[in-house]
Amino acid sequence: MIYQKKLKLAIASSIFALGFSYAATPEISGKLTHEHAAFTNEGTTIGSNISHGKDVFKAETSARIYIDGIYDEEDGSSYHVELQGFNDFEAEENYSGGESYTQRDPLREAYLDTTFGDKWAVRAGKQQTVWGTADGMKLLDAINPTDYSELVQNQMEDSRIPVWMINAERNNDNGSNLQVIVSESKSNFIPGFSTISDGSARSVSVTRGYGNFGARQSAMTKTTSAVDRYQPFIMKGVDSISGKSNGILNIVPELGAVAESFSQLGASFTPSYGYGFHLENWDYATVEEFVHNTGGGANFGGACTDYYQRGSGSAVSTGAGSYCLQEIAFDTNQDAANLLSGMEKVAGKGSWFDDKPDTTFEYMPDATFKTFATFARASTKYIRDGEENDANFGLRYKDTTKSGLNYSLNYLRSADPNPHMELEWQNASGQKLTVSESVDTNGGGSGATGYRSITLTDPSGSSAYGSIGGTAVDGTYTLAKPVTLVLREKNATIDNIGGSFDTTIETETLGPVVIRGEALYQKDVMTPIVDRAKMSIGNITEAFTFNKGDKLKYVIGADVTALTNMMVSFQFIQDRNLDYIDTTTTLTNSYAGNASNTRFDTDVTGARYTADLATMSLQNQYQKAEKNKEFYSLYLSKPYGASGQHRWNNIFIYEENGGKWNRLDTEYTISDDTIFTAEYNKYWGNENTQFGQFKNSSNVQLGVKYTF
């Protein structure tokens, strides 16, 4: 079994630790580090609704203890252990102390070096192994996961997460090298994902007074929460899943509370059609019709009165409008999630944009009241299935040609350290519900036809999820079978095939020039797909999916020495999606003989495309990814001081579409055991790029290191 394989690997790696006490006296050394960091810009970080000044956000002190010794003098076996104490007085709660499988791990490394046979060198235990050497990014360097708590600001040896593995190398007689690796599979540590409690639930429960839409709810229970809300390095793509205002994890329960409010209201009065109003039966009115007070939505009379409709300049006293919908949403969720905004009870101030949406309701204009009823009292649950993967297996072959070209061939079968999500509806028993779409051709009371609605059905064939039933008691109706949207985090098993090369070319002008490159072909990588037509009708689980496909990534670099001893390195990087999707979904609503003249008698169409996992957001129309994403980097490094005892480094990366990051850092040696450090990280450019989105997370850091 999978868990047994991992357990055996961990036990095998831990056995040698029990023998340390029997070995020779170890050598103990260590390093104390303190860093203070502050924002350089005022503003709001992603996922937060509170603006920060040039505040301190990091006051980190760590102590690393290194224990090295000889385990067996006869065969030369040795061991190494790295322990870490950690505390950050300014960090978010989830980042303030030590935690396993992060860069704050109390047990960073613990391994035994020994030999097997005449030629195999074996390192067994918790460790990190480096394959790639690209500047500012990881390509072939895929054995260990990465901690992105500070994005890519930290040195890779610090942000790389050690895992338990067996690492065996053999130097062949011809000078080549073969490496075999078996390691446990672990996800990258990603702010906004990695700190969500497995199985955690989000819900909002509302109770209203009988038919009283003018008053706030009489009772509301909220268990929604913000995950890492004030952590400064949450990506927009992560915020679109777990964010307090923009994340589906929190939006759906708030949407469910609004749907319940509508259901309670509808059940409390009788429309002109002569039967009690139940949302689940009202399949010929949509969100946009309600907003515009037209079609079937106009018959929801009495929901709100005297509100200005779409900035018309005059009050609408017999129906609802966009401001009314916002007020209902605000009454229910206290403006916690980004359901609808920008509407005002003032002539000319209403707004509604389903062509360029940035709020939840604007994304689902074609969702019917019947579909909306499905959400009533809906909750969400986050489940992590990422630990279901087998151990990773890797091979690397290195050699040098007669002409002096160094090269490697690499293969790694592993769990993708970047997780993907699978969405599904479940009932109270945890059964997966089937999603089906149907088009109303009966006309109903309004005479309109061609409305596409969503129905959820359990394995027994029962539906009616989210429907109102029973008799009102003190203004409260029962709600039949509420549903849960489950977000299941998974790690796909992928194949990584790649290689690297480097060679030196002598030139008259520049002197020796090192030309190097890395390439990586990845098979069966999961990438996010957004379907705007499915989103428009409220079919959430089919609007957000992940597609299995292949990618090709490569970097070409050149290194030279300038100004006596300054290293200059330039890189071109490209990430190619070989299974890129950019098409259109058409949902057929019209049918022959339909005499109605409303927009809902026409088909619903919308783009279906590969989204940008790093930057997609409810605020930018779930941004489409580039088919071939390009980056350019320039790295400078130079020692300074009388004997070159100090050093400064600068890396600048420009990404396609205008995102920019520059990191300037220096180490100033005060004495043999004390070093002063400083760094400045500036992010700017297009806010919907990987680096530009962190403009308000630009920072300056000062620190000191003491070794003993």
N, C-alpha and C positions, 0 to 999 in steps of 0.2 A: 504494500500500500504506500501511497505517497507520503503520508505522515511518518510511516515507519522508516522510509528511506532517509528522511530528513533527521529523524531521531538518531538513527545509526550513525549518520555523518557527524552529528553534534557530539555523540558519545565518543566516537573514535577520536575526534579532535580534542576532547576534554581529558581523555585518559592520561596523557602525558603530563597534564597539569598536576595530577595527584603525586607524580614522582618528583616534583621540583624540590621537595624537602629533603630528598635523599641525594641530591646532586651537590657538587662543590659550591662553596660560598659564592653567591651571585654578585655581579657588579650592578650597583644601583646609581642611576643618574636621573635627571629630571629637568623640567622647564616650567616656569611660572609665567603666565601671560595675563595682561589686563588690557582691555580695549574699551574706549568710550566712543560712541558714534552719535551724531546729531544730523537732523535734516538740514539741508541748505536752502530748501524752498518751503514756502508756506503753501498749504493746500490740503487736499483730501486724498488719501491713499485708496486703492481699489478695495471695495467691500466695506469701507467705513463711511459713516455719515457725519463724522466730526472732523472739522478742519484742524490741522496741526500747525503750529508755528515752527520756528527753527529749534525744535525740541530735541532733547536727548532721548533716543529710543533704545540705546544699548549701553550697558555698563557691565561688561562680561569679564569675569575672572575665572581662569582655568589653571589647573595644575596637572601636569602629566608626569608620571613616574615610569621610568624605563628599567626593567629588570632583565639582565642578560647573564647567561652563564653556560657552563659546559654541562651537558646532561650525561654524556658517556665519553670519558677521555680516550677509551680504547678505539672507538670508531669515529670520534670527533663530533658527535652529535651535540648540538647546542640548542638553546631555547631563548625566546624573547617574549616578554610580556609588557604591554603598555596599558597602564591604568590612568584614569582621568577623573579628576574632581571638577565640577562645573557649577557656576551660578551666574545668572544674569539678572541684576536687580531691576532692570527697566523693561525686560522683555514681556511679551504676553505670557500668560500662565503656562501654556503648553510648551513654552520655549525657555523657561527660566531655569530648569534644572536638568540633571542627567537623564538620558533616556536611551534605551537600547536601540540599535539600528538607526542611529542618527549620528551627526558629527559630534553630538554630546554624549556619546556612549561611554559609560563608566569603564567598560572593558573594551578598549580600542583594538588591541591585538593580543594574541596569545598563540604562539606557534612553535613547533619543533622542527629544526633543520637536521636532516640525517641523510644517509646514502642507502641506496638499494642496489645490490649487485656492484658491478665495477664502474658503471657509467651514469646511473640515475641519481640525481640529487632531488630529494623530496622535502617539501615544506608542508607540514600538516597542521591545521589549526585556523584560527581567526586571523585574517590577513587581507591585504589589498595587493592586486596584481595589475600592472600597467602594461597595456599593449600599445595604445596610441600616444602620439606626441604633438598633436595639433594645438595651436595657441588658442586659448579662450573657449574651447569647445571639446566635447567628447565625441569621437567617431568610433575608431576601433577600440577605444578604452571603454569596453562594455562589460567587463567581468564583474566589477563592483557597481552597485547602485550609487546614486548621488544624493546628497542632502542639498535641497534648493532653498533652505531657510533664508539665505541671503543671495538668492539667485545664483549668479556665477562670480560673485565678488571674491569669495574665499579662494585660497590656493587649493588646487585639486587634491593635494595630499591630505588636506583638512576636510574638504567637503565630500571626498570619496568615502563611502561607508564600508568598512571591513566586514567580511562575511566568512563563515566557516567553509574551508575548502581543502582539498588535497591538490597540491601543485607539484608536478613532477617534470624535471627537465633532464635532457640527455644531450651531451656534446658528442657529436659523431666524429669519426676519424677524419672525415673530409673537411672538418671545420664548421659544418652546419649544426643547427640546434633544433631539437624537437621538444615541444612543451605540451603536456597533457594536463587538463584542469577539470576537476569535478567540484562544483560549488553549490551551496544552497541558493535558491532563488528568492530574491527580496525586491520589493518595489522601491523606486526612488522615494525620498521623503519630500512631499510637495505640500507647501502651506495651503490650507483649505481642504485638503483631502486626507492627509495622513493622520490628522488628529481627530477625525470623526469617530465616535464610538461605534464599533461594529454592532449592527442591529438597532441603532438609535432611531427613534421615531419623532416625527414632527406633526403636530395636530393643533387645530383651533376649534373649540366648541362654543356655539353661540345659542343663547336663549333670548327671544324677543317678546315684548308685550304683544298682545293680540291685535294684529292689524295696525300697529302703531309704528309707522316708518319714520315719523318725525323725531323720535326719541332714540337715544343711544341704547344699545343692548342692555338688558337688565343683568346679564351674567355672561362672562366670557372666560374660558380657560384656555391659556396659550402655553404650549410646550415647544413652540418654535424657538430656534436659537441661532446665533451667529457663530460660525466656526472661524476661529482666528480672525475675528472681525477687524482688529487693529494691527494685525501683522503687516509690516510694510512691503512685503514682496509676494502678495497674492496676485496671480495672473487673472486677466479678464475671463479666460476660458474656464478657470476654476471657479471664479465668482459666479459664472452663469449656471453652475451646478449647485454650489453650496452657499452662495452669498445670501445675506439677510434680505436684501432688497431685490436682487436680480437673479437669485439662484432658484432653480426649479424645486430644490429640496424644501424651500420655505414658501415659494409662491403658491404651490399647489394647495397646501393646507389653508392659506389665506383665501385662495380662490374658492376652496370648498366651503369656507365660512360664508362668503358672499353668496354662493349658490344656495346654501341653507337659508340665508336671510330672505332671498327671493322666494324660495319654496314656502317658507312660513308666511310671507306676505300673500303669495298667490292663493294659498289655501284659505285665507281669511276673508276673501270676498268673491262675489259671483259676477263674472263678466256678462256682457249682453247676450252671450250665446246660450245662457240658461243652464250651465253646469259649473260645478266648482272648478276653480283654476288649479291645475297641477302642472308644474313645469314639464314633467316627463311626457305629458300628452300634448304639449304645445310645440309641435315639431315644424310649425310653419312661421316661426318668427326667429330672428337672429339678433346677435349682439349689435350689429350695425343698424338694424332697423330700430332697435330700442334707442340707440344713441340719436338717430335722426328723427325719431318719432314718426316713422313711416311704416307701411305694410302691416304685418302681423304685430310688430313691436309697438305700433301706435295704440293697439287695443289693450295695452297694459295700463289703462287709464287709472289715475289716482295714486300711482306710485310716488310721484313727486308733483308738486304744484308750484306754479309761479317761478319756474326756472327758465333762464334764457337758453334757447336751443341753438347751438352751433353759431353763436354770435349773430343771431338774426336781428337783434335790436329790439325785439319785443318779447314779453313774457309768454311762455307756453303754459296755460293753466289747465290743459286737459290731457297732458301726456308727459312723457319723459324725454330727457335730452342727455347730452354727454356730461353736463355738470351733475345731473341727478345721479348718473351711474357712479361718478366719482364720489359723491356724498355717501351713497350706499356702501361703496367699498371702504371709504374712510370710517364710517360708522362701525363697520365690522372689524377691520384689521388695524385701525388706528394708524393708517398710512405706513405700516411696517414694510410691506412688500410693494414692489413697483407695479401696481395693477393699472392705475390710470392717473394722469396728472395733467396740469396745465389748464384745467377748466375753471372758469370763474363765473359767479353769479352777477355778471356785469355785461351789458350789451357790447358785442364785438369782441369778447374775450374767450369765447369757446374755441376749442381746437380738437381735431380728430384726424389722424393721419394713418390710414391703413396701407398707404403706398410706401411710406417710410416710417414704420413703427418704432417706438422706443419704450412702450409700455405694454403690459401683458394683454389687455383687452384689444389693443390695436392690432395685435398679431392674429387675433381670432375673430375677425368681423363676420365670417360666414358660419360660426358656430351657432346652432339652433338652441332654443330654450330647452329642448329635449336633451341635447348633448350636455348643456350646462347643468341640468338636473343630475347627471351622472356624477358630477364633482361634489354634490352636496355632502358636507362634513367629511370630505376626503382627507386622508392623512398621507404622510410619506414615511418611508423607512429606508435607511442606508445599510446595506449588507456588503461585507467585504469577503469575496471569494478568492482573493489573490493568492492565498496560501495553498491552493489546490494544485500547484504546479510541481512537476518532478524537479529533481536537481538539474542544474545546468551542466553542460558538457562542452569543453572547448579543446581545440587543437591549434597549435601554431608551429610553422616551420620557418626558420630563418637561415639565410645563407648569403654569401657574397660572390658575385661573379668575378671572373678574371680581370675584367676592366675596372673593378672597384665599386660596382653598384651593389649596395646593400638592399635586401628585399625580404619581405615576409609574406607568407600565405596564412590566412587566419580563417578558422571556422568556429562558430559558437552556436549551439542549440540551447535556447534559454527562454525563460519567461520574460516577456517584454517588461522592463522596469517601469515603463509608463503605462498606467492602468487605463482601461476603457470602461464604459458604462453600458449596461443593458437595462432597459426600462420595461417594467411589466406591471399590470394591474393585478391585485390580489383581493380576495374577500377576507372576511374576518377569520376564516379557517386557514388562511394561508394558501388557498388554491389559486392557481394562475387563471385569470379570466381571459376569455377570447374576445378580441375587439372586432366588431363588424360595423360596416357602414351601410346605411339604407337610405333610399331617396323616397320622400313622401310624394305620392301621386294621387292622394285622395282629396287634396284641397283643403280639408278641415273647415273650420268656421270662417276662415278669411278668404277662401277661394283661391289662395295662392298655392302653387305647386313647385316641385323641383328643389326641395330643401334636403340637404344631405345631413343625416344625424348619426351619432355614435351610439352603439349598444354594447354593453358588456354582458357576457354570458359565462356561467360557471360550467364545470364538466357535466353537471346533471341536466343542463339545458335551461336552468333558471336564469332570468334576467331581472329587470326592474330594480337594478341597483341605483341607490340614491333617491328613490321615490318617497313621497310623503304619504302617510297613511294614518288611520286612527282618528280620534276625536280630539279637538282642542281642549286642553286643560290649562287654565290660567294663561292662555295665549300660546301654549306650546303644543306642537304636533310631533308625533313620532316620525322617525326617519328610518325607512326600511333599508337594510343592507348597505351601509356606507362602505367605501372601497379604500384601498391603500395603494399608492403608487410606490413601487419598490425600485430603488436605484441600486443596482448590483455592480459593485466594483470588481473587475476581473483583470487578469493578466494573461494575454494570449501567448501561446507558445510560438516562437518565431525562429527562423533560421537566419543566421548572420554569416555571410561569406564575403571576405574582403582580403585586403593586402596593403602593403606599404612599400615604399622605396625611398632611398636617398642616395645621392651621389654628389661629388664635388667637381666643379668645372673651373679651371684656371682661366682668368681673364686679365687683360692688360690694364683695363680701367678700374675695375672693382676688386681685383685680386681674386681669391678663392670665393666661389659662389656655390652654396649648397642648394641643390634642387631636391625637393622632397614632395611626397604625396601620399595620400591615404584614400582608399575607396572602400565602400561598404554597400553590399547588396543585401537588403532585408526582405525576407519572404513572409507573407501572412501577417503583416502589421495591420492593426485595427486603427482606422481613421474616422473621425466624426462626419456624418452625413446629415444635412439639414434639408427637410422637405417643407417648403413654405405653403404648398397647397394643403398638405395634411395638417399643418399648424393652423391654417386659416379656419378649418372646420372643427378644431379642437381635438384632433386625434394625436395626443401627445406622444404616445409610445411609438408611433410610426413617423412622427415628425422629427424625432431625435434618435438616430440609430448610428451604429458603427459598421463600417464596411471593411472586409478583409482584402488586403491588396499588397503590392510590392513597392519598395522604395529603393532608390539608388542615391547614395550620398558620397561626395568626394571633396577633397581639398588638395589644392596645388599650392606649394609655398616655395619661397626663395629666401635664403639667409645670407647676408653679407656683413662684413665688418667695416665700419666707417669711423672717421675721426679717431683714429688710433685703436680704440678698444670699445667702441659702441656697436652692439649687435643690432642690426636692422632686419626685420623679418616681415615679409608681405605674404598674405594668403588670399586666395580666391576659393570660396566655399559654395557649393550648390547642393540643394536638397530636392531631388526630383521624385514626384509622386507618379509612379508608372501606371496607376489605376485611378487616375483623377476623374471625378464625376462632375459634369456641368451640363445639366439637361433640364427638362421641364416636366412636371407632373400635371396631368389633366384629369380631373374628376368630373365625370359626365353626370349632370343633374337634369338637363332638359330631356324631354321626351315628346314624341309625335302627338299632335292634337292639343298641346298646351296653349291656351289662349291668353294666359296671364302675361303681363308686360313688365314684370319686375326683373331686376338684375339676377335674381336667384333662379330664374328659369334658364340661365346660361351656365355653361360649365365653369367650375372653379379651377383655375390654373395657378401655378406657382413654381418658382425655381427649385430644383433639387441639385444640391452641389456638395462638394467636399468643403467642410468648414475649417477655419484656422483654429486648431486646438488651443493655441496659446492666447489668442486675442478675441475669439468669438464672444459676443455679449448681446444681451437684450438691448443694450444701448447703441449697438452698431449693426443692427439687422442680422446678427449671427454671421459675422463677416466670412466671406468666401476666402478660401486659401488660394495661394499662388500654386500653379501647377509645378513650376520650377522656381524655388525660392533661393535667392542669391545673397551672399554676405561677402564683405571685403574687410580684411583686418590689416592693421599695421602695428607691429610690436617693436619697441625700442628698449634697450637695456644697457646701462653704462655704469661702471664703477667710478667712484670719485673719492677725493681725499688724497693726502700725501702718499699713501701706500695702497690706494684703491680699496681701503677697508670699508667704505660705504657703497651703497648702490641705489640707483633709482631705476624704475621700470615704468613704461607707459604702453597701454594697449588701447587702440581705438578700433571699434567695429562699426561698420555701416551696413545696415540691412536694407534690402529692396523695399521700396515704398517710404523710405525716409526715417527709419528708426536709427538712433545713434546711442552708443555707450562709450565713454572714455574713463579709463581707470589709471590714475597716476599714483604710484606708491614709492616710498623710500624706506630704506633701513639705514639708520645712522648708528654706528658702533661706538658706544660710550666707553666700554672696557671689554676685556676678553669674555666676560660673562653677561654683559648687559647691552641690549640693543633697543634703541628708540625707533618706533615705527609710525608712519603717517600715510594715509591714503585719501584720495578724493575720487568719488564715483559720481559721474554726471550722466544722466539720462535725458534725452530730448528728442525732438522730431515728432513725426506723426504719432498721435496718441493711440492709434489702432495698430501699432506694430509691437513686436516682441519687446524692444527696448524703450520705445517712445511712451508706452503705457505707464512706465515707472518714473515719469518726470518728477512727480511730487515725492518720490523716494530717493532722490539724489541726496548724497550724504558725504560727510567728512568724518574720518576716524583717526584717533590718536591712540597709541598704545606703547607698551614697554614689555620686553621679554627678558627674563633672567634665567640662565641655565646653570646647573650645578651637577 
